[in-house]
Amino acid sequence: MLSGPSRFSTALFGLVLVLVLLGLGFRIARMLVDGGSRMAMWPTEDGYFMLTMGRNVGLGRGLSVAGGEIPTNGTQPLTTFVWAAGYALVGPAREAGVFFALVLQVIASAIAAFALFALGKRVFRGREDATGRAALAAGVWFASPVAMPHTMNCLETGFYGMMVVFVSLALLAGEGTRALWSWKRTVLFGGLLGVAFWVRNDSAFLIAASCLAYLWPAIANPEERRARLARVFAFGATSVAVASPWLVYNYVGFGSVMPVSGRAEALTGHLNIAGVPVVIAEYLMGFLPIPHAISDHPAVQAGAALLVVGVAVTLVLKRSSMRPTERTLLLVGAVYVGLMAFFYGVYFGAPWFLARYFLPTSPLLALVFASAVFVGVQWLSERAPLVGRVGRVGLSVAMLGVIVFLSVRQYRQGHTHPHFHVVQWVEDHVPEETWVGAVQTGTLGFFHDRTINLDGKVNLAAFEALVAGREGAYVVEDTEIEYLVDWIGMRDWMDKPAIAENFEILVQDEA
């Protein structure tokens, strides 16, 4: 159960220990099962994209898809190279490489949780309940059924969340942003930001937030502001220098510093502004997801927006009573989450990816969750001690009950993958040497080398055909594709004249 607010009690230690064991147990449960079940639960469609590219690099085929025949930059590079290291060790065995990736993601999640605990203690230092807040934030984040799937999806998401915690720790080290940093520390911090960019390129928002947080203490002092501005420019220059090999590779090989995946996503993006508060609210509530079935309902979106705005206003109003470390992290989090909300809400991306995009903000939001719990427990205990004790027990039981229920349900559903029936059909009906095409080729392309991506996420030629409005002609004239195999939406491609003239429907399974 949750302890009293002023100490890290045996009860709170027990709660956090159970949370850690749950987070570890549910991550590794499917990994202990042989066969397809292990391959089905955690890797997503896009995760299989990244595993395909990593496998090709590990086998000496370069950064590519389609068995090494189509060069690509449609990925976030650092994690791809980590998966490549796995395949360099295990060889072409697909399942062994996936197992390697899953193990590393468990390790990364554990490191991120421990680092979040350290960050919480640093942020809340000086408070009697600093250790308790930090431990609760780390435990809930590690066990959260909201966050857990995105730390195990075989994408960069979990590593990026870890990097956000590392950057925040580095920013608050020593005297934090109050002192003028040495040039050595400045350059090292810029290098860390550059590594974060290699993990995912929207860490540009994290870099901007960190620079502003460092500059802010001297905003009204012209002389100190100039000295800090010089260091901010050094942050940026160092991070760009670290990131430059990837940027140059993108521009020289593919005509843009943005990977083709990002360009394709932006081309078909949606206005997601109503969905952003729902995702942020989920991470603010720590362990309690908002069911997908109701997440699009206007009342739910309005309620989520009220929660997010209410928390933001409360934090701003309480700013004067915060410790310097708390104010610094509040500024970093507000700018970072705000820029992410604007970018993914207004400009970029499919709405069903929002939870994944915002996972890196979740460690910071977990600290807000833990603080709210401790403040609420303290307020209730001071006014009604008996009610406070009952409330602590009730919240602890409810938290563990929800986590166990949702995690067990996810485990029971984890033996199937939404794209494996497409993979199975190709394995049963299409020779290995025959080319197939699809819009969704992450999973299919991992298991069938001769697969050509048609939504442009990892295939520059398909992206250019999409921009030119000649997708059908691209399939017929520029490729050797003999089968188009995907979910039922692929049926719409028969409306394209070039496809209708050269293909016939073999299977149309609505189910």
C-alpha positions, 0 to 999 in steps of 0.5 A, spaced: 500 500 500 502 507 499 505 509 505 504 516 509 507 522 505 513 523 509 517 517 509 519 511 504 516 506 508 516 498 508 509 498 505 511 503 499 517 499 498 513 493 497 508 496 493 514 498 488 517 492 488 511 488 486 510 493 480 517 492 478 516 484 478 510 485 474 513 490 469 519 485 469 514 478 469 509 481 463 515 483 459 519 476 459 513 472 459 512 471 452 519 470 451 519 464 455 515 461 450 518 457 443 515 459 436 510 464 433 507 466 440 514 469 442 514 473 435 507 475 435 506 479 442 511 485 442 514 486 435 509 491 431 508 492 424 513 498 424 518 494 429 518 488 423 520 494 418 526 496 423 528 489 424 528 487 417 533 493 416 537 491 422 537 484 419 540 486 412 545 491 415 547 485 420 548 480 414 552 485 410 546 487 405 547 495 407 541 499 410 535 496 405 529 492 405 527 487 400 532 482 401 537 487 400 535 490 393 532 496 395 536 501 399 532 505 404 533 511 410 526 509 412 528 508 419 531 511 426 538 509 425 541 508 432 536 502 434 536 499 427 544 498 428 543 495 435 538 490 431 544 489 426 549 487 431 544 482 434 543 479 427 551 480 426 552 475 432 546 470 430 546 470 423 540 470 418 536 466 424 530 471 424 527 468 431 534 469 434 534 476 432 527 478 435 529 474 441 536 479 442 531 485 440 526 483 446 532 482 451 535 488 450 528 492 450 527 489 457 534 491 459 533 498 456 526 499 460 529 497 467 535 502 466 530 507 464 526 505 470 532 506 475 534 512 471 527 515 472 528 513 480 535 517 480 531 523 476 526 523 481 530 523 487 534 529 484 528 533 482 525 532 489 531 533 493 530 537 499 523 534 500 521 529 505 518 524 500 523 525 495 525 518 495 517 515 495 515 520 489 521 517 485 520 510 487 513 510 485 514 514 479 519 509 476 515 503 479 508 505 475 512 507 469 515 500 469 509 496 470 504 501 466 500 497 461 499 504 457 507 505 456 509 497 456 507 495 449 511 501 446 517 499 450 517 492 447 515 494 440 522 493 437 522 500 435 526 506 437 521 508 442 523 505 449 530 507 447 528 514 446 524 514 453 531 512 456 534 518 453 529 523 455 531 521 462 538 521 461 538 528 458 534 530 464 539 527 469 545 531 465 541 537 465 540 537 473 547 534 475 550 538 480 547 545 480 543 544 474 542 550 470 543 555 475 551 555 474 555 557 468 557 550 465 564 549 463 566 548 456 567 540 457 560 539 460 557 543 455 560 539 449 559 533 453 551 535 453 551 537 446 554 530 444 548 527 449 543 531 445 546 528 438 546 521 440 538 522 442 537 525 435 540 518 432 535 515 436 529 519 434 530 525 430 524 529 433 529 529 439 530 536 436 524 538 440 528 535 446 534 539 444 530 546 444 527 545 451 534 543 454 537 549 451 531 554 453 532 551 460 539 552 460 538 559 458 532 561 462 536 563 469 539 568 465 534 571 461 534 578 464 541 578 465 544 581 459 552 579 461 550 572 463 545 571 457 551 572 452 555 567 456 549 562 456 547 563 449 554 561 447 554 555 450 547 554 447 550 555 440 555 549 442 550 545 444 546 545 438 553 545 434 555 539 437 549 535 437 549 537 429 556 535 428 554 528 432 548 527 427 551 530 421 553 523 418 546 521 418 543 527 415 548 527 410 547 520 408 539 522 408 541 528 403 546 525 398 542 518 398 535 520 398 534 528 397 532 530 404 535 530 411 528 527 413 528 520 412 523 517 407 518 514 412 517 521 415 516 524 408 511 519 407 507 520 413 507 527 413 504 526 406 498 522 408 498 525 415 491 527 419 489 533 424 490 530 430 489 535 435 483 532 438 487 526 440 493 529 443 490 530 450 487 523 450 494 520 449 497 525 454 492 524 459 493 516 459 500 517 461 498 522 466 494 517 469 500 512 469 497 506 469 490 507 467 488 507 459 483 510 456 479 504 452 480 505 444 473 504 443 471 511 446 477 515 445 474 518 439 468 520 443 468 528 443 466 527 451 472 523 452 476 528 448 474 534 452 475 530 459 482 529 457 483 536 455 480 538 461 485 534 465 491 536 461 489 543 462 488 543 469 494 539 471 498 544 466 495 550 470 496 547 477 503 546 475 504 553 473 500 556 479 504 552 484 511 554 480 513 559 486 513 554 491 517 549 487 524 547 488 529 550 483 530 543 480 522 542 479 522 548 476 527 546 471 524 540 469 517 543 469 520 548 463 523 542 460 517 538 460 512 543 458 516 546 452 518 538 450 511 536 451 508 542 448 512 542 441 511 534 441 503 536 441 503 541 436 507 537 431 504 531 432 497 534 433 497 539 427 502 537 422 504 530 422 502 523 423 497 518 423 492 518 429 493 511 431 501 512 432 500 518 437 501 513 443 507 511 440 510 518 439 508 520 446 511 515 449 518 518 450 514 524 454 511 518 459 517 518 464 516 526 465 509 525 466 510 519 471 513 524 475 507 528 475 503 522 477 507 520 483 507 527 485 499 528 485 498 521 488 503 524 494 500 531 495 493 528 495 495 522 500 498 528 504 492 532 503 487 527 505 491 524 511 491 531 514 484 532 514 481 525 515 487 520 517 482 514 517 479 516 510 487 517 508 489 510 510 483 507 507 484 511 501 492 509 500 490 502 501 484 502 496 488 506 491 494 501 491 489 495 490 486 498 485 492 500 481 495 493 482 488 490 480 488 494 473 495 493 472 494 485 473 488 485 469 490 489 463 497 485 462 494 478 463 489 480 458 494 483 453 498 476 454 492 472 453 491 476 446 499 476 445 499 469 441 497 472 435 499 478 430 494 482 426 499 481 420 501 474 421 495 471 416 498 475 411 505 472 412 501 465 412 498 466 406 504 468 402 508 462 405 502 457 403 501 460 396 507 464 393 514 461 391 520 465 395 523 468 389 516 471 387 515 478 388 509 481 392 507 488 393 503 491 399 502 497 403 504 494 409 510 491 408 513 491 415 511 484 418 510 481 411 517 483 408 521 481 414 519 474 413 518 474 405 525 477 402 522 479 395 517 484 398 516 491 395 513 497 400 508 501 396 506 506 401 513 510 401 515 509 408 521 505 406 521 505 399 523 512 395 521 510 388 514 508 391 514 515 395 515 518 388 510 514 385 505 516 390 507 524 390 506 523 382 499 519 383 502 513 379 502 508 384 498 503 379 503 504 374 509 504 378 507 497 380 506 494 373 511 498 369 517 499 374 517 492 378 516 485 378 510 484 383 506 478 381 501 479 387 498 484 392 497 481 398 495 486 404 489 487 409 482 488 405 483 495 404 488 493 398 482 491 394 481 499 393 487 498 388 483 495 383 480 501 382 487 504 379 486 502 371 493 499 371 492 494 377 485 492 374 488 491 367 493 487 370 491 483 376 485 479 378 482 478 385 484 471 388 482 472 395 477 477 398 476 475 405 472 481 409 474 477 416 
